[in-house]
């Protein structure tokens, strides 16, 4: 997990605004936009080394560990739209 996202979680633990979501962490495992749950139940299997950090209606926001960069990824086919 990127260090800047870890710092974000310590201060905010997720954001939901007008359908745009930055995932947080749930200690009870039942939070709707839980980072671990969302990665486990994504519509498509997530590629190796990709951590989903947030979403809009049609796009995932992810962090590609092997490349050490953030990506915008199409939810329907996991095509990288922007790095």
C-alpha positions, -999 to +999 in steps of 0.1 A: +000+000+000+014+034-009+027+055+021+006+086+011-026+064+011-017+051+046-014+087+058-048+095+042-064+065+060-051+077+094-068+110+089-100+102+070-105+064+066-124+069+034-145+094+016-179+091-002-190+121-022-216+122-050-209+086-060-171+090-059-155+068-033-121+065-017-121+032+002-115+031+039-108+002+064-135-014+086-125-030+118-157-051+118-155-060+081-190-048+072-183-013+059-198-010+024-167+005+009-141-014+028-107-016+011-102-053+017-138-062+008-139-041-024-106-058-036-120-092-028-153-087-046-144-065-076-165-072-107-135-085-125-105-103-109-079-077-101-045-081-119-016-091-097+001-062-079-030-040-083-047-026-052-081-009-057-082+023-037-114+039-048-141+040-075-166+060-094-196+045-112-175+033-141-138+036-131-116+021-104-087+041-089-059+017-082-022+016-072+000-007-093+027-019-069+051-032-096+051+002-114+047+022-082+020+044-097-017+052-096-040+042-123-076+048-135-091+015-147-123+008-165-145-013-143-160-034-172-127-047-187-099-035-164-083-016-192-059+011-179-073+045-189-048+068-173-016+064-152 
